[in-house]
């Protein structure tokens, strides 16, 4: 990240805090709903499988950049192994999308994958791998899924650019400590982030009154030096999710092309389990640990043109 890019952040912060402007800093684009898994907690509607076209994605990226966004996350479905229609007989892949974003001016890209296939050629600045537990991973995703994950993360040549993400549900909540230990001992994963399940799929909602105990466990690991990406302040926000949201810091673009300032679900803010929502709040609070963690996550160099 060069000096000009670094200077963007204090200017952005001044505008949002002192001028009252709602300028997004990052963008999440759901580029496909196609996926080879059918996870128990997934809220993605896969009844009509389809993906955005390369042209649509470019238009969304240009729109987001003009808004002020400088980071982009590509999500699905399983976005890493889908082809995005470009011209008759020609398709682009996830690396083409990352290169497109960088050519427009985005500072970095991230991709979320279920790690069920070899993703060693991914060229994003950071890759998030979804992990649901040790035994629970197979319960949620299907038999053999955890072994596939272990096999494929070992192939990725840049372990400093790969992190795990765990969605805590009633199915896997007893395995949180095991997952933290697994990630910490793995030479292929550089940390883990946590979210709580939002009650929109086929799993039951994780009751709010269970969160504090779970958060206390995660914070205890963090205090002992385990590489947990959520900040302590952000985790405490998750334990009490009625905090004032500033989710416009991220603009979301859904598969049907809807452009949302913040999360499109405005009905469950008071029970929100998204770690991103909590970390956006800590960023707005000018929490130094959040700022440094975010820069560390985003500043890896790739071979993109």
JODASUL-V563356 format. One record per residue. N is the residue number from 1. RES is the residue in one letter. PHI is phi in whole degrees, 0 to 359 (none if undefined). Layout:
# JODASUL-V563356
n;res;phi
N;RES;PHI
N;RES;PHI
This chain:
# JODASUL-V563356
n;res;phi
1;X;none
2;X;274
3;X;298
4;X;300
5;X;293
6;X;298
7;X;289
8;X;296
9;X;292
10;X;297
11;X;293
12;X;299
13;X;295
14;X;299
15;X;294
16;X;280
17;X;271
18;X;252
19;X;252
20;X;71
21;X;276
22;X;254
23;X;250
24;X;290
25;X;255
26;X;223
27;X;231
28;X;244
29;X;245
30;X;271
31;X;272
32;X;201
33;X;248
34;X;285
35;X;201
36;X;272
37;X;250
38;X;226
39;X;298
40;X;298
41;X;261
42;X;289
43;X;253
44;X;282
45;X;281
46;X;253
47;X;295
48;X;233
49;X;298
50;X;197
51;X;227
52;X;293
53;X;274
54;X;302
55;X;297
56;X;297
57;X;297
58;X;298
59;X;297
60;X;292
61;X;293
62;X;298
63;X;300
64;X;293
65;X;297
66;X;295
67;X;294
68;X;127
69;X;294
70;X;231
71;X;232
72;X;225
73;X;246
74;X;262
75;X;225
76;X;225
77;X;42
78;X;253
79;X;280
80;X;286
81;X;241
82;X;265
83;X;258
84;X;247
85;X;303
86;X;241
87;X;224
88;X;309
89;X;81
90;X;229
91;X;227
92;X;248
93;X;245
94;X;296
95;X;294
96;X;295
97;X;293
98;X;297
99;X;296
100;X;299
101;X;300
102;X;293
103;X;293
104;X;286
105;X;132
106;X;297
107;X;285
108;X;201
109;X;231
110;X;228
111;X;229
112;X;254
113;X;224
114;X;271
115;X;60
116;X;275
117;X;233
118;X;293
119;X;245
120;X;296
121;X;266
122;X;303
123;X;243
124;X;283
125;X;296
126;X;212
127;X;236
128;X;259
129;X;254
130;X;280
131;X;230
132;X;246
133;X;141
134;X;265
135;X;281
136;X;294
137;X;302
138;X;287
139;X;297
140;X;280
141;X;251
142;X;123
143;X;300
144;X;88
145;X;295
146;X;291
147;X;294
148;X;297
149;X;300
150;X;298
151;X;296
152;X;278
153;X;293
154;X;290
155;X;273
156;X;288
157;X;282
158;X;232
159;X;300
160;X;290
161;X;252
162;X;233
163;X;230
164;X;263
165;X;225
166;X;240
167;X;264
168;X;278
169;X;229
170;X;300
171;X;283
172;X;244
173;X;297
174;X;278
175;X;254
176;X;301
177;X;298
178;X;297
179;X;295
180;X;300
181;X;295
182;X;299
183;X;295
184;X;296
185;X;273
186;X;280
187;X;280
188;X;251
189;X;229
190;X;251
191;X;105
192;X;215
193;X;245
194;X;234
195;X;229
196;X;264
197;X;296
198;X;267
199;X;284
200;X;229
201;X;247
202;X;257
203;X;271
204;X;278
205;X;296
206;X;280
207;X;300
208;X;302
209;X;290
210;X;270
211;X;293
212;X;300
213;X;297
214;X;295
215;X;299
216;X;301
217;X;296
218;X;296
219;X;297
220;X;298
221;X;298
222;X;298
223;X;295
224;X;267
225;X;93
226;X;287
227;X;277
228;X;256
229;X;286
230;X;299
231;X;283
232;X;297
233;X;295
234;X;296
235;X;297
236;X;293
237;X;298
238;X;297
239;X;293
240;X;230
241;X;282
242;X;271
243;X;295
244;X;291
245;X;276
246;X;230
247;X;289
248;X;294
249;X;297
250;X;242
251;X;257
252;X;253
253;X;237
254;X;275
255;X;299
256;X;277
257;X;92
258;X;292
259;X;254
260;X;245
261;X;276
262;X;87
263;X;299
264;X;283
265;X;268
266;X;264
267;X;266
268;X;235
269;X;301
270;X;285
271;X;235
272;X;304
273;X;246
274;X;280
275;X;300
276;X;300
277;X;298
278;X;292
279;X;290
280;X;297
281;X;296
282;X;292
283;X;296
284;X;298
285;X;283
286;X;59
287;X;282
288;X;298
289;X;295
290;X;295
291;X;298
292;X;294
293;X;295
294;X;294
295;X;295
296;X;297
297;X;293
298;X;259
299;X;261
300;X;286
301;X;271
302;X;235
303;X;266
304;X;293
305;X;280
